[in-house]
Amino acid sequence: MLRKVDKHSGVPAYLQIVNMIKSEILLGNLQKGSQLPSIRDLQVIFDVNINTVIKALEKLKNEGYIESEQGIGYFIKKDIDVEEGIIKIIRECVTKLKNSRIDYYTSMLIFEEVWKNE
């Protein structure tokens, strides 16, 4: 679900938008060929400056997730397919983290460090 960005999260607003749109693709709520709301509608949904929306859309476009048609809008270009086995591993990991009382932000820090070092 697309929602307002958290202006106090420390994560740049345009990256929050990129991540929300990627999440919607991953969850199947936005599928290949689906049209995104207009830039102005996204501005209202995310409650950000229009330039922030454009920056997020350009990043998604550069990464190959969306494409634009002049005068028409932005469309989902590809799906994000994740094997069910990967989702199962992540669920098990999250369960272990929660059982160990490790909060979300600490978990993300751990994940980021492991990612960098592998």
C-alpha positions as CSV (number, residue, x, y, z in Angstrom):
1,M,0.0,0.0,0.0
2,L,1.4,3.4,-1.0
3,R,1.4,5.8,1.9
4,K,2.9,9.0,3.2
5,V,6.7,8.9,3.7
6,D,8.1,9.1,7.2
7,K,9.9,12.4,7.3
8,H,11.6,11.5,10.5
9,S,12.9,8.1,9.6
10,G,16.3,9.3,8.5
11,V,15.8,7.6,5.1
12,P,15.6,10.0,2.2
13,A,12.0,10.4,1.1
14,Y,12.7,9.5,-2.5
15,L,14.3,6.2,-1.3
16,Q,11.2,5.5,0.8
17,I,9.1,6.0,-2.3
18,V,11.3,3.7,-4.4
19,N,11.1,1.0,-1.7
20,M,7.3,1.3,-1.3
21,I,6.9,0.9,-5.1
22,K,9.3,-2.1,-5.2
23,S,7.4,-3.7,-2.3
24,E,4.1,-3.3,-4.1
25,I,5.7,-5.0,-7.2
26,L,7.1,-7.8,-4.9
27,L,3.7,-8.3,-3.3
28,G,2.0,-8.5,-6.7
29,N,-0.1,-5.4,-6.1
30,L,1.6,-3.7,-9.0
31,Q,2.1,-6.0,-11.9
32,K,4.0,-5.8,-15.2
33,G,2.0,-3.4,-17.4
34,S,0.2,-1.7,-14.5
35,Q,0.1,2.1,-14.7
36,L,1.2,4.1,-11.7
37,P,-0.9,7.0,-10.5
38,S,0.0,10.3,-12.0
39,I,3.0,12.3,-10.6
40,R,0.6,14.8,-9.0
41,D,-1.4,12.0,-7.4
42,L,1.8,10.4,-6.1
43,Q,2.8,13.7,-4.7
44,V,-0.4,13.8,-2.7
45,I,-0.2,10.1,-1.7
46,F,3.4,10.5,-0.4
47,D,2.9,14.0,0.8
48,V,6.2,15.2,-0.7
49,N,7.5,17.8,-3.2
50,I,6.9,16.9,-6.8
51,N,10.7,16.8,-7.4
52,T,11.0,14.1,-4.8
53,V,8.5,12.0,-6.7
54,I,10.3,12.6,-10.0
55,K,13.6,11.6,-8.4
56,A,12.1,8.4,-7.2
57,L,10.5,7.6,-10.5
58,E,13.8,8.3,-12.3
59,K,15.7,5.9,-10.0
60,L,13.1,3.2,-10.6
61,K,13.3,3.8,-14.3
62,N,17.1,3.7,-14.3
63,E,16.9,0.4,-12.4
64,G,14.6,-1.0,-15.0
65,Y,11.5,-1.4,-12.8
66,I,9.3,1.1,-14.6
67,E,9.1,2.8,-18.0
68,S,7.5,6.0,-19.1
69,E,5.4,6.9,-22.1
70,Q,5.5,10.6,-22.9
71,G,2.2,12.3,-22.1
72,I,0.7,9.0,-20.7
73,G,2.5,8.1,-17.6
74,Y,4.7,5.5,-15.8
75,F,4.2,1.8,-16.1
76,I,5.6,-1.3,-14.3
77,K,8.2,-2.8,-16.6
78,K,9.1,-6.0,-14.7
79,D,8.0,-8.1,-11.9
80,I,10.2,-9.0,-8.9
81,D,10.2,-12.7,-8.6
82,V,11.5,-14.2,-5.3
83,E,11.6,-17.9,-4.8
84,E,9.2,-19.2,-2.1
85,G,12.2,-20.9,-0.4
86,I,13.9,-17.5,0.0
87,I,10.7,-16.1,1.6
88,K,10.6,-19.1,4.0
89,I,14.2,-18.5,5.0
90,I,13.5,-14.8,5.7
91,R,10.4,-15.6,7.7
92,E,12.4,-18.1,9.8
93,C,15.2,-15.5,10.3
94,V,12.7,-12.8,11.4
95,T,11.1,-15.2,13.8
96,K,14.5,-16.0,15.4
97,L,15.3,-12.3,15.6
98,K,12.0,-11.4,17.2
99,N,12.4,-14.4,19.7
100,S,15.8,-13.0,20.5
101,R,14.2,-9.6,21.1
102,I,16.3,-8.0,18.4
103,D,14.4,-5.0,17.0
104,Y,13.8,-4.1,13.4
105,Y,16.5,-1.4,13.1
106,T,19.2,-3.5,14.8
107,S,18.2,-6.4,12.5
108,M,18.6,-4.1,9.5
109,L,22.0,-3.0,10.7
110,I,23.1,-6.6,11.1
111,F,21.7,-7.5,7.7
112,E,23.5,-4.5,6.0
113,E,26.9,-5.4,7.6
114,V,26.6,-9.1,6.7
115,W,25.6,-8.1,3.1
116,K,28.6,-5.8,2.8
117,N,31.0,-8.5,4.0
118,E,29.8,-11.5,1.9
